[in-house]
Structure formats: C-alpha cells, structure tokens
Amino acid sequence: MPSVERTVTVDQPIEKVWTYLSDFTTTEEWDPPTVSTVRTSGEGGVGTTYTNVSKFLGNETEVKYVVTEVVPHQRFQIAGDAGSMDLLDTMTFEATATGTSVTYHAEFSPHGAAKLAEPLMPLALKVLADKVAASMQEKLAAL
C-alpha cells in the first residue's frame, strides 16, 4: 500500500497548530489538491464526518472522511473512502523548544480497477506530498 510522510516544524504553540489542523475544513487552505471540505456531522471529535472534493491528476474526486482518533495536542486520525480507494491520514503533534512539529502520514489503499494504477502512485504521491508539506508549513507559520 502506497504511503507518504512529511514533517513540518513551525514557531507556533502546539495549541494553535492543533486547533487549526484538527479542524479538517482548513484543508481548503493548506492542502493544494483540495477544492472544498465540508463538515457533514459532529463537532470535530471521533465520529465527525467530512466530505472533501480534491483534484488530483486532472480529476475531481469526492472523499467521505470520518474522524477515527483524537488525542488532543498529540494525534489526529481520519479515514477516507474515495470509492475506489481507502485513505488513512494521521497527524502527530509534538511540542518543540520553540514551537510545534507536525508529522503527516497518509496511506492509500486502492481496490478494484484502481489497484492497476498502484505501481504508478509512488512518484505522483511524492510530488503531491512535497507540495502539501510546503503549503502546510507556510500556512502554519502565518497563524
């Protein structure tokens, strides 16, 4: 199963970084492929659902997400169903001497016909992960 991971460190307090990133609707600001993200139920805790529309390789895809784990100021996990692919995004937060370090790990599990494209995914995902990390770094630094 393809996956990517990036870590960004910013001079912002962990509380501020946590509040921003654990509200998944902010993906519209820091996740370049995101076209829109709408919270469809819940208040942000486990069981909260979101509908995300992202554009990747020229195609728009709708993903239904559900929050699966929340450990305040430590870990936020959300699972997505894009029809032909399951996604699992995990953000871990760590206070540093001057701010916060966030590690974003994303796993992609294609199934059905999408599994045929799996060998091509790592290169595209690396480029995407680099863009997401740069954008996240910029948005968090500006908080």
C-alpha positions in Angstrom: 0.0 0.0 0.0 1.5 3.3 -1.0 2.1 5.9 1.7 3.8 9.3 2.2 5.0 11.1 5.2 6.3 14.6 5.8 7.2 16.6 8.9 7.0 20.3 9.3 8.2 22.4 12.2 7.0 25.9 13.0 7.5 28.5 15.6 3.8 28.4 16.7 2.4 27.0 20.0 1.0 23.4 19.8 -2.4 24.6 20.9 -2.7 26.9 17.9 -1.4 24.3 15.4 -3.7 21.6 16.9 -6.8 23.8 16.7 -6.0 24.7 13.1 -5.2 21.3 11.7 -7.7 19.2 13.7 -10.4 21.3 12.0 -10.3 19.3 8.8 -12.2 22.1 6.9 -8.9 24.0 6.9 -7.6 21.6 4.2 -9.1 24.1 1.8 -6.2 26.4 2.9 -3.2 24.2 3.2 -3.9 21.1 1.1 -3.2 22.1 -2.6 -5.4 19.5 -4.2 -8.4 20.3 -2.0 -11.3 22.1 -3.8 -13.6 22.0 -0.8 -14.1 20.3 2.6 -17.4 20.5 4.4 -18.1 19.1 7.9 -21.3 17.0 7.5 -21.8 15.9 11.1 -20.2 16.1 14.5 -18.2 18.6 16.4 -14.7 17.5 15.4 -14.2 14.5 17.7 -14.3 10.8 16.9 -17.1 10.0 14.5 -17.2 13.5 12.9 -17.7 13.3 9.2 -16.4 15.5 6.3 -17.0 15.5 2.6 -13.8 16.5 0.7 -13.5 17.2 -3.0 -9.9 17.1 -4.3 -8.4 17.5 -7.8 -5.6 15.0 -8.5 -4.1 14.4 -11.9 -6.8 16.4 -13.5 -9.7 14.6 -12.0 -12.0 15.7 -9.2 -12.7 13.1 -6.6 -15.2 13.1 -3.6 -13.9 11.5 -0.4 -16.1 10.8 2.6 -14.0 11.1 5.7 -14.7 10.1 9.3 -12.5 11.0 12.3 -11.2 7.8 13.9 -8.9 9.1 16.6 -8.4 12.3 18.6 -5.8 12.7 21.3 -5.7 16.4 21.9 -2.3 18.1 21.1 -0.9 14.6 20.2 -2.7 12.7 17.4 -5.5 13.2 14.9 -6.5 10.5 12.5 -9.1 10.5 9.8 -10.2 7.6 7.4 -11.5 8.3 3.9 -13.5 6.4 1.3 -13.0 7.6 -2.3 -14.9 4.7 -3.8 -12.0 3.0 -5.5 -9.5 3.9 -2.8 -9.4 4.0 1.0 -7.3 6.6 2.7 -5.9 6.9 6.2 -4.4 10.3 7.3 -2.6 10.6 10.6 -1.2 13.8 12.0 1.0 13.6 15.1 2.0 16.7 17.0 5.0 17.3 19.2 6.0 20.4 21.1 9.5 21.7 20.4 11.7 24.1 22.2 10.3 27.0 20.1 7.0 25.7 18.6 5.5 22.6 17.1 6.5 19.7 14.9 3.7 18.0 12.9 4.2 14.7 11.1 1.6 14.0 8.4 1.3 10.4 7.3 -1.1 9.4 4.5 -1.8 5.8 3.4 -3.6 4.9 0.1 -5.3 1.6 -0.4 -6.6 1.2 -3.9 -9.1 -1.6 -4.7 -10.9 -2.9 -7.7 -9.7 -1.4 -11.0 -7.8 1.4 -9.2 -5.3 -1.3 -8.0 -3.9 -1.4 -11.5 -2.6 2.1 -11.1 -0.8 1.3 -7.8 2.7 0.9 -9.3 2.4 4.5 -10.7 1.3 6.1 -7.4 4.6 6.5 -5.5 6.1 9.1 -7.8 2.8 11.2 -8.1 2.3 10.9 -4.3 5.9 12.1 -3.6 5.4 15.2 -5.7 2.0 15.8 -4.0 3.4 15.3 -0.5 6.1 17.8 -1.1 3.6 20.4 -2.2 1.3 19.7 0.7 4.2 20.0 3.2 5.3 23.3 1.7 1.8 24.7 1.8 1.2 23.4 5.4 4.5 24.9 6.5 3.6 28.3 5.0 0.0 28.4 6.5 1.1 27.3 9.9 3.9 29.8 10.1 1.4 32.6 9.2 -1.1 31.6 12.0 
